[in-house]
Amino acid sequence: MAKTDWKATWQAITNLSTDHFPLILPDVHKVAAFFILRRLKRLGYSNCRVDSTPKGLVVYAQR
């Protein structure tokens, strides 16, 4: 199991950069995916998806 960085997880939930996708979030816990998807939908993004990899999360979205 990959090492989870709780600081990186918190930053992904609260201060996600939406400049470009796919967005790679290393060491971010899987539980953050729910909050990331919710935030992206609220910002008007569609086709949102978060994949969990052994090294962290990969976020996909389209505007």
N, C-alpha and C positions, 0 to 999 in steps of 0.2 A: 504494500500500500504506500502511496506517495505521501510525503510529508505535507501537511496542511499548514499554511501560514495564515493565522487568524486575522492579522493586520491586513494582509492582501485581500482576504475574504470580505472584511468590513469595507475596505475601499472600493471593491467591486460592487458591493451592494449600494453604497451611498454616493459614490463619485465616479460612475462609469463613463468613460470617454466614448462618445458616439461619432467620432470623426471618420472612421473607416471600419469596414468589416471584410473578412472575418477578424474578430478580435481575440487574441490569445491571452488568457489570464492564467499564468503559471501559479501553482500552489494554492489555488482558490478551491475551497470546499464545495462539494456538489450541492449543498443546501442553498447556496447563493443563486443557483439557476432560477429558482422560483421568483426571487425578488428581481433579478435582472430581467427576466421575461416580462414581469408585471410592469416594470419601469419603461421598457422599450415600447410596449403596447400603449401605455399612457402618453408617450411622446409621439405616437403616430406611426410607428414602424410596423411593417407587416412581414409575413414569412419569417418570423423569429424562431430561432432554434438555438439550443445550447447543447453541445456535445461534451460529455465527460471523458477525459483521457487520463492515462496514468500520471501525466504531468500537470493537469489542471483542467480548465474549461476553455472551450472554443465557442465563441458567440457569433451567430450569423443573423443578419437582419437586412431588410430592404426598406427604403422610404418610398 
